[in-house]
Amino acid sequence: MDVRSVAFVLDATPTQEGAGVRLRRSLGTRELSVLDPFLLLDEIHSDRVEDYVKGFPTHPHRGFETVTYMISGVMEHRDSLGQGGSLPAGSAQWMTAGHGIVHSEMPNPDGNVFWGLQLWVNLPAKLKLTKPRYQNVAPDRIPELSIAGAPVRLVAGALGNEQGPVDGISVQPTLLDLRLPVGGQFEQEFPATHTVFVYVLDGQAELGASLTRAHAGQIAVFNSGRVVTLRSARGARLLVVAGRKLGEPVARRGPFVMNTQAELEQAYEDYQNGTLVSG
């Protein structure tokens, strides 16, 4: 087997975003700014309402996709397309901003621990200005499988004959919420053209050909190869993410991700003159 090894492991960085939400950022930092095609990964995990309740008031996006995955708690969203609703525990939302979305994401303190993640995924140049699209996935639409005794929630991609509910995404993503029991193992093949990383949500795992250790709050990025192997002596919960590399230039500032500085300036101009959404 062409088993992938782990290139490096990094700690997530505590930071604040939105109106003062405390979170941990593992991708989109100085140490790891871009991991083609992925741009950012944030985790909010707190039982203190004051850490997250101010949320993410109205803000714009253009040129990429946001993926929200809720483990515990509820996120309320509203947008410029007139759509809105609640993302409860176990749900996912894959939002393609395309030519422009203005939206808000506000945590709802429901008395439970708030635990959610947001991943940013780049769009290829030809789709930067595509029509915006939402895929809201209720908890009961996400297949829950058992692979060699390891429970897996399949948000996107394929495992055996099962297919995740998120579809029509250019980078052909895989997104798994994997629980490794004590002594558990998991093995999956990915195309050689895909970037693969793991974010450890809980516990500790041994990853790849060299059994590199990573613990909760760390991101592990894999080298090239085809097969990813994961195991845990004590038990672990992992977010497993893969996607096709785009190999395109990235021009990024604030809420916009384009290919050139001129396109970035146009995005800011469109937002200021009110044509970002209608463009």
C-alpha positions as CSV (number, residue, x, y, z in Angstrom):
1,M,0.0,0.0,0.0
2,D,1.1,3.6,-0.7
3,V,0.4,4.8,2.8
4,R,0.6,8.5,3.4
5,S,2.9,9.8,6.1
6,V,2.3,12.9,8.1
7,A,4.1,16.0,6.9
8,F,3.6,18.0,10.1
9,V,1.4,18.6,13.2
10,L,0.4,22.0,14.5
11,D,-1.4,23.3,17.5
12,A,-4.6,25.4,16.9
13,T,-4.2,29.0,17.8
14,P,-6.6,30.7,20.2
15,T,-8.0,33.9,18.7
16,Q,-11.2,36.0,18.5
17,E,-13.4,36.5,15.4
18,G,-16.7,38.1,14.5
19,A,-18.0,40.3,17.4
20,G,-15.7,38.7,19.9
21,V,-16.2,34.9,19.6
22,R,-13.4,33.0,21.2
23,L,-12.2,30.1,19.0
24,R,-9.3,28.0,18.0
25,R,-7.9,28.4,14.5
26,S,-5.8,25.6,13.0
27,L,-5.8,26.7,9.3
28,G,-5.6,30.2,8.1
29,T,-2.9,31.2,10.5
30,R,0.6,32.5,10.1
31,E,2.0,29.0,10.4
32,L,-0.5,27.5,7.9
33,S,-2.2,30.1,5.8
34,V,-3.5,28.0,3.0
35,L,-3.7,24.2,2.4
36,D,-5.0,24.1,-1.2
37,P,-8.0,24.0,-1.6
38,F,-8.7,24.7,2.0
39,L,-8.4,28.2,3.5
40,L,-9.5,28.2,7.1
41,L,-10.6,25.9,9.9
42,D,-12.1,27.3,13.1
43,E,-13.4,25.4,16.1
44,I,-15.7,27.0,18.8
45,H,-16.0,24.7,21.8
46,S,-17.2,26.3,25.1
47,D,-19.6,26.0,28.0
48,R,-19.3,29.7,28.7
49,V,-22.0,31.7,26.9
50,E,-19.9,34.8,27.0
51,D,-17.3,33.1,24.8
52,Y,-19.5,32.8,21.8
53,V,-22.9,34.6,22.2
54,K,-22.0,37.8,20.3
55,G,-21.6,35.7,17.2
56,F,-20.9,36.8,13.7
57,P,-23.1,39.7,12.7
58,T,-23.9,40.6,9.1
59,H,-20.8,40.3,6.9
60,P,-20.1,39.6,3.2
61,H,-18.3,36.8,1.3
62,R,-17.3,36.2,-2.3
63,G,-15.2,33.7,-4.2
64,F,-15.2,30.6,-1.9
65,E,-17.4,28.3,0.2
66,T,-18.0,28.0,3.9
67,V,-18.8,24.8,5.6
68,T,-20.4,24.8,9.1
69,Y,-20.6,21.6,11.1
70,M,-22.4,21.5,14.4
71,I,-21.5,19.0,17.1
72,S,-23.4,20.6,20.0
73,G,-25.6,23.7,20.3
74,V,-27.5,25.7,17.7
75,M,-26.4,28.2,15.1
76,E,-28.9,30.7,13.6
77,H,-28.3,32.0,10.1
78,R,-29.8,34.8,7.9
79,D,-28.7,36.0,4.5
80,S,-29.2,38.4,1.7
81,L,-31.1,35.8,-0.4
82,G,-33.9,35.8,2.2
83,Q,-32.9,32.5,3.5
84,G,-32.5,31.6,7.2
85,G,-33.0,29.0,9.8
86,S,-31.3,27.0,12.5
87,L,-28.4,24.6,12.4
88,P,-28.9,22.2,15.3
89,A,-26.4,19.7,16.7
90,G,-25.4,17.1,14.1
91,S,-26.3,19.3,11.1
92,A,-24.1,20.7,8.4
93,Q,-24.3,23.6,5.9
94,W,-22.3,24.0,2.8
95,M,-22.6,27.5,1.5
96,T,-21.2,28.5,-1.9
97,A,-20.8,32.3,-1.7
98,G,-20.0,32.6,-5.4
99,H,-20.4,36.2,-6.7
100,G,-21.7,37.4,-3.4
101,I,-23.5,36.6,-0.1
102,V,-24.2,38.9,2.9
103,H,-25.2,36.9,5.9
104,S,-25.0,36.5,9.7
105,E,-24.3,33.5,11.9
106,M,-25.4,33.8,15.5
107,P,-25.0,31.1,18.2
108,N,-28.1,30.4,20.1
109,P,-27.4,29.7,23.8
110,D,-29.6,26.6,24.4
111,G,-28.1,25.6,27.7
112,N,-25.8,23.0,26.1
113,V,-22.1,23.2,25.4
114,F,-21.6,25.0,22.1
115,W,-19.3,23.1,19.8
116,G,-19.1,23.8,16.1
117,L,-16.6,24.1,13.3
118,Q,-16.3,26.2,10.1
119,L,-14.1,25.3,7.1
120,W,-13.5,27.6,4.2
121,V,-13.0,25.9,0.8
122,N,-11.7,27.7,-2.3
123,L,-13.5,27.9,-5.6
124,P,-11.7,27.6,-8.9
125,A,-11.3,30.8,-11.0
126,K,-14.1,29.7,-13.4
127,L,-16.6,29.5,-10.5
128,K,-15.6,32.5,-8.4
129,L,-18.6,34.5,-9.6
130,T,-21.1,31.6,-9.8
131,K,-24.6,31.8,-8.5
132,P,-24.7,31.5,-4.6
133,R,-26.0,28.2,-3.3
134,Y,-26.9,26.7,0.1
135,Q,-26.9,23.0,1.0
136,N,-28.5,22.7,4.5
137,V,-28.1,19.2,5.7
138,A,-30.3,18.0,8.7
139,P,-28.8,15.6,11.1
140,D,-30.9,12.6,9.9
141,R,-29.6,13.1,6.3
142,I,-26.0,12.4,7.3
143,P,-25.2,8.7,7.0
144,E,-23.9,7.1,10.2
145,L,-21.7,4.1,9.4
146,S,-19.5,1.7,11.2
147,I,-16.2,1.0,9.5
148,A,-14.2,-1.8,11.3
149,G,-16.0,-0.9,14.5
150,A,-15.4,2.9,14.1
151,P,-18.5,5.1,13.9
152,V,-18.4,7.5,11.1
153,R,-20.7,10.4,10.0
154,L,-20.3,10.9,6.3
155,V,-21.0,14.6,5.5
156,A,-19.4,14.6,2.0
157,G,-17.6,12.1,-0.2
158,A,-18.0,8.3,-0.4
159,L,-17.3,5.4,1.9
160,G,-17.9,2.1,0.2
161,N,-21.4,2.2,-1.4
162,E,-22.5,5.1,0.8
163,Q,-22.4,8.8,-0.4
164,G,-22.6,11.9,1.8
165,P,-25.5,14.3,1.2
166,V,-23.3,17.3,0.1
167,D,-23.0,17.2,-3.7
168,G,-21.9,19.2,-6.8
169,I,-18.8,20.7,-5.2
170,S,-15.9,21.3,-7.5
171,V,-13.0,20.1,-5.3
172,Q,-14.8,16.7,-4.8
173,P,-14.5,16.9,-1.0
174,T,-14.5,14.3,1.7
175,L,-15.7,15.3,5.2
176,L,-15.9,12.7,7.9
177,D,-16.7,12.9,11.6
178,L,-14.8,9.8,12.8
179,R,-14.8,8.2,16.3
180,L,-12.0,5.8,17.0
181,P,-12.8,3.5,19.9
182,V,-10.0,2.3,22.3
183,G,-7.6,0.3,20.1
184,G,-9.6,1.3,17.0
185,Q,-8.3,1.7,13.4
186,F,-9.5,3.3,10.2
187,E,-8.2,3.1,6.7
188,Q,-9.3,5.0,3.6
189,E,-8.0,5.6,0.1
190,F,-8.0,9.1,-1.4
191,P,-7.0,10.2,-4.9
192,A,-3.3,11.2,-5.1
193,T,-4.4,14.7,-6.3
194,H,-6.2,15.4,-3.1
195,T,-5.0,17.2,0.0
196,V,-5.8,15.4,3.2
197,F,-5.7,16.6,6.8
198,V,-7.1,15.5,10.1
199,Y,-8.2,17.8,13.0
200,V,-8.3,16.1,16.3
201,L,-11.5,17.0,18.2
202,D,-11.0,14.8,21.2
203,G,-8.5,12.3,22.5
204,Q,-5.2,11.2,20.8
205,A,-4.5,9.4,17.6
206,E,-1.6,7.8,15.7
207,L,-1.6,8.9,12.1
208,G,-0.1,7.7,8.9
209,A,2.7,5.3,8.0
210,S,5.0,6.5,10.9
211,L,2.1,6.6,13.5
212,T,2.6,10.3,14.2
213,R,0.8,11.3,17.3
214,A,-1.7,14.2,17.4
215,H,-4.0,15.2,20.2
216,A,-7.1,17.3,20.7
217,G,-6.7,20.8,19.2
218,Q,-4.1,19.8,16.7
219,I,-4.2,19.6,12.9
220,A,-2.1,16.9,11.1
221,V,-1.4,17.4,7.4
222,F,-0.6,14.3,5.2
223,N,2.1,14.0,2.6
224,S,1.3,12.6,-0.9
225,G,0.2,9.0,-1.3
226,R,-3.1,7.2,-1.6
227,V,-4.0,5.5,1.7
228,V,-4.6,7.2,5.0
229,T,-4.4,5.1,8.1
230,L,-5.6,6.2,11.6
231,R,-5.5,4.5,14.9
232,S,-5.9,5.2,18.6
233,A,-4.9,3.3,21.7
234,R,-7.1,5.4,24.0
235,G,-9.9,6.5,21.8
236,A,-10.2,9.7,19.7
237,R,-12.7,11.8,17.7
238,L,-11.3,13.2,14.4
239,L,-12.5,15.5,11.6
240,V,-11.1,14.0,8.4
241,V,-11.0,16.3,5.4
242,A,-9.8,15.9,1.8
243,G,-10.3,17.8,-1.4
244,R,-8.8,18.2,-4.9
245,K,-6.0,20.7,-5.2
246,L,-6.7,23.7,-7.5
247,G,-3.2,24.9,-8.1
248,E,-4.3,28.4,-8.7
249,P,-3.1,31.8,-7.2
250,V,-4.9,32.9,-4.1
251,A,-5.6,36.6,-3.4
252,R,-7.2,36.9,-0.1
253,R,-8.3,39.8,2.2
254,G,-10.9,39.7,4.9
255,P,-14.1,38.1,3.7
256,F,-13.1,37.7,0.0
257,V,-10.9,35.2,-1.7
258,M,-10.1,35.8,-5.4
259,N,-7.2,35.1,-7.8
260,T,-5.8,38.6,-8.2
261,Q,-5.5,41.8,-6.2
262,A,-7.6,43.6,-8.9
263,E,-10.4,41.1,-8.3
264,L,-10.2,41.7,-4.6
265,E,-10.4,45.5,-5.1
266,Q,-13.5,44.9,-7.3
267,A,-15.1,42.8,-4.6
268,Y,-14.7,45.6,-2.0
269,E,-15.9,48.1,-4.5
270,D,-19.0,46.0,-5.3
271,Y,-19.7,45.6,-1.6
272,Q,-19.5,49.3,-0.9
273,N,-21.7,50.2,-3.8
274,G,-24.3,47.5,-3.1
275,T,-23.7,45.3,-6.1
276,L,-21.9,42.4,-4.4
277,V,-25.0,40.3,-4.2
278,S,-26.7,41.3,-7.4
279,G,-23.5,41.2,-9.5
